[in-house]
Amino acid sequence: MNPLRELPKVDKFITHPLFEGLNTHLLTRLAREAIETLRDRILKNEVNCVDETALLQNVKTAYDKLFEPSLKPLINATGVILHTNMGRSLISETLLERAKPIICNYSNLEYNLEQGCRGERYEHITGHLKNLLHVEDVLVVNNNAAAVFLILNTFAKNKEVVVSRGELVEIGGSFRIPEVMKQSGAILHEVGATNKTKQLDYQNAISENTAMLMKVHQSNFTMEGFSEAVDYEAIKALADKHHLIDYYDLGSGYVPKLPYNLGLREASLEEILALQPSLISFSGDKLFGSAQAGIIAGRKELIAELKKNQLLRMLRVDKITLCLLEESIKAYLKEEYEVIPTLWLLFQSVEALTNRVSHVRESVGENRCDVIYSDTYMGGGTLPNRKFPTVALHIKGKATVLEKKFREHHVIGRIENEQFLLDFRSLLPEVESQLIHTIKTILDEQ
């Protein structure tokens, strides 16, 4: 018999009990595609009969796959806490539970309960942020790139912004400070050399068309050797002298009052804000350890101008971000650092990490792995070239093979010195039992 005659009709095929309750529109499309593919294979003599049972299962599998989430939970064992490719800062279940009643219900997002009229969405976190940062006013947009764009567009459209040539950085995804400035309408006036910029360079660049002196955190690189940069305090003093706006694009920023000694070689938010800058901005999902957002802080009259910019409507944050950000800020105010995973992971001692790694090693078999002491980085364009001590589990075997096997199980490690490592600096304790199971499964298969 000609196998083409065995091909089922689509309308009848989709009535099979296996497909009961499924979306008919999607099912019809998938069934038609599967039958046409089978028809082509028959015409090419690759198939000489129709296995309808297999065809039914193939269509059902394709249908089910459509509803598998594209975003999947991963175990980050790279050692990089703020891994941009894996979503940067984590939100703890504790903070999520606190925010849940608001996220899952109607709320007074833009409703003034006292006056019974329209309210402002930003007011819900303004008070908390002002108390935390000790500033006149704040504004939150959807990320720090948006904050930079909004500030430049508001205060420097068709005017010059003076920036050091050594700070014209490119961040992830090929986004470059000069291009952001161009799109905002600001005119870039770069000063100094790539490796050296002096205060006199800023002074000489100031003209009638200058609106702002801007400092940009170098984000994902550092300059060593024959280099020089002007600190923010000197830039602010020069801006004040010439009645200009000073603006520091921090990219990231860490909060004071931490009961740890990081030995960081850059200023904290407390130190920078003590200088009373006109404006600063930083990301919510980097060292701040919260949801993605661009946090702008500074002088009240400047924040008021930013709120008048029509672009703010396009850059505003949604209710979920506001809820999570508010809970993070409240945790800071209460000094509940343990519910901010980014900080908890960063401040784990080497001794604590060693105990955790040793426990996992004992659980999977000491002859199968070793404890390795190494260094890692914060990631996410934060604290560039700042090494942090870490402890990892070296899984014995061919590194490239193991990396692929673990990745298939949604565990992302790293290869160092031709060894496959699971670094515990970025590993949450609650995933350790799952990790033990995965290690055993993979090693037992070999």
Order of alpha helices (4+ residues) and beta strands (2+ residues): alpha-alpha-alpha-beta-alpha-beta-beta-alpha-beta-alpha-beta-beta-beta-alpha-beta-alpha-beta-alpha-beta-alpha-beta-beta-alpha-alpha-alpha-alpha-alpha-beta-beta-alpha-beta-beta-beta-alpha
